[in-house]
Amino acid sequence: MTLKISVGMDPEFMASYKGKHIYPLIADSKHLVSGKAKRLALSNALGKINYDEFGHCVEIRPTQATTSKQLILNIISTMMDLPGDFKYTTDNSVLMDRTDFNAILRKLDSKDLSKSQNIYGVDILDDTQPELDARANKQRLLYCGCHMHLSATDVVGVPVPDHGTHNVETRVTLPIKTLVRLFDTLLFDPLAKDHDFCVGKYRQKGFYEHKFHGGIEYRSLGASAFTPKRIALIADIMIATTKWIMNSDIQDNLLSRGVDNAGSSIDIIASLGKEVKEMVAELARTKSITGDIRKAWVPFS
């Protein structure tokens, strides 16, 4: 098997204007500036922002890549398109006034239920104490995540008469639960020291979505994971770990010990190579960015 691993993402982060959060779905330039020309310019800027399914935060979708270097370049290209009129911050959680929350609900009219699953049985619809505390204060607690996408294909060279070889790619179904457990340990734990990284119902281990192509969207990481250094390491760790776990000898060994799609990450991590372990240690030494995340990604703009 010649395995090709692709990594993508849809990071979410907050936008603000002159120190005040704006919620893209309901943001209106007339509430932010005075003067017709300024309002028009700001309205155009707001129109360039893509937002998440609820509409409270910015969301970007850089093209997926097979290397961390290419993913970083794709992210930079996408971040360059964000209007520089606003400040963008990787808040893992944000308290929103109830009136703004209700305004978003009315604008949405309806909202699909989350398709997120959790390998430990946590229900994404259950409120935790932080959400209940916010409601008691006439607020709502919302979140921004750094959702990582992973997929794989088997590349086979098929001889074509008079035309050499043509590569054919076949989708590969990944051992999702095993990978989620691994990512909880290799990715989530090293970043758990970040502010609000482990707060509320969305910022918990074990969340994922199964994609139709056999891949996975790992949904537990908070927005603070979205820095250039961290994403490079996260992508490299995901690619290296997936290639290792998909090795046929490794698969046979895990199955022989009863460590299957819901297997023990401890057993697997003990067998991981030195390179992956060093990357995980380096990830744990990184820091989040409290300033404008666009400037961190596009310092030359």
Secondary structure as the mmCIF struct_conf table of DSSP 4:
data_model
#
loop_
_struct_conf.conf_type_id
_struct_conf.id
_struct_conf.beg_label_comp_id
_struct_conf.beg_label_asym_id
_struct_conf.beg_label_seq_id
_struct_conf.end_label_comp_id
_struct_conf.end_label_asym_id
_struct_conf.end_label_seq_id
STRN STRN1 LEU A 3 TYR A 17
TURN_TY1_P TURN_TY1_P1 LYS A 18 GLY A 19
STRN STRN2 LYS A 20 ILE A 22
TURN_TY1_P TURN_TY1_P2 PRO A 24 ILE A 26
HELX_RH_3T_P HELX_RH_3T_P1 SER A 29 HIS A 31
TURN_TY1_P TURN_TY1_P3 LEU A 32 LEU A 32
BEND BEND1 GLY A 35 GLY A 35
HELX_RH_AL_P HELX_RH_AL_P1 LYS A 36 LEU A 46
TURN_TY1_P TURN_TY1_P4 GLY A 47 LYS A 48
STRN STRN3 TYR A 51 TYR A 51
BEND BEND2 GLU A 53 CYS A 57
STRN STRN4 VAL A 58 GLU A 59
HELX_LH_PP_P HELX_LH_PP_P1 PRO A 62 GLN A 64
STRN STRN5 ALA A 65 ALA A 65
BEND BEND3 THR A 66 THR A 67
HELX_RH_AL_P HELX_RH_AL_P2 SER A 68 MET A 80
TURN_TY1_P TURN_TY1_P5 ASP A 81 ASP A 81
BEND BEND4 LEU A 82 LEU A 82
TURN_TY1_P TURN_TY1_P6 GLY A 84 ASP A 85
BEND BEND5 PHE A 86 PHE A 86
STRN STRN6 LYS A 87 THR A 89
BEND BEND6 ASN A 92 ASN A 92
STRN STRN7 SER A 93 ASP A 97
HELX_RH_AL_P HELX_RH_AL_P3 ARG A 98 LEU A 108
BEND BEND7 ASP A 109 ASP A 109
HELX_LH_PP_P HELX_LH_PP_P2 ASP A 112 SER A 114
STRN STRN8 GLN A 117 ASN A 118
TURN_TY1_P TURN_TY1_P7 ILE A 119 TYR A 120
TURN_TY1_P TURN_TY1_P8 ILE A 124 LEU A 125
BEND BEND8 ASP A 126 ASP A 126
HELX_RH_AL_P HELX_RH_AL_P4 GLN A 129 ALA A 136
TURN_TY1_P TURN_TY1_P9 ASN A 137 LYS A 138
STRN STRN9 GLN A 139 TYR A 143
STRN STRN10 GLY A 145 GLY A 145
STRN STRN11 CYS A 146 PRO A 159
TURN_TY1_P TURN_TY1_P10 PRO A 161 ASP A 162
BEND BEND9 HIS A 163 HIS A 163
STRN STRN12 THR A 165 ARG A 171
HELX_RH_AL_P HELX_RH_AL_P5 ILE A 176 PHE A 183
HELX_RH_PI_P HELX_RH_PI_P1 ASP A 184 PHE A 188
HELX_RH_AL_P HELX_RH_AL_P6 ASP A 189 LEU A 191
TURN_TY1_P TURN_TY1_P11 ALA A 192 LYS A 193
BEND BEND10 ASP A 194 ASP A 194
TURN_TY1_P TURN_TY1_P12 HIS A 195 CYS A 198
TURN_TY1_P TURN_TY1_P13 GLY A 200 TYR A 202
BEND BEND11 ARG A 203 GLN A 204
TURN_TY1_P TURN_TY1_P14 LYS A 205 GLY A 206
STRN STRN13 PHE A 207 HIS A 210
TURN_TY1_P TURN_TY1_P15 PHE A 212 HIS A 213
BEND BEND12 GLY A 214 GLY A 214
STRN STRN14 ILE A 216 TYR A 218
STRN STRN15 GLY A 222 GLY A 222
HELX_RH_3T_P HELX_RH_3T_P2 ALA A 223 ALA A 225
BEND BEND13 THR A 227 THR A 227
HELX_RH_AL_P HELX_RH_AL_P7 PRO A 228 ILE A 245
TURN_TY1_P TURN_TY1_P16 MET A 246 MET A 246
HELX_RH_AL_P HELX_RH_AL_P8 SER A 248 SER A 256
TURN_TY1_P TURN_TY1_P17 ARG A 257 GLY A 258
TURN_TY1_P TURN_TY1_P18 ASN A 261 ALA A 262
HELX_RH_AL_P HELX_RH_AL_P9 SER A 265 ILE A 269
TURN_TY1_P TURN_TY1_P19 ALA A 270 SER A 271
BEND BEND14 LEU A 272 LEU A 272
HELX_RH_AL_P HELX_RH_AL_P10 LYS A 274 ARG A 285
BEND BEND15 GLY A 291 GLY A 291
HELX_RH_AL_P HELX_RH_AL_P11 ILE A 293 TRP A 297
TURN_TY1_P TURN_TY1_P20 PRO A 299 PHE A 300
#
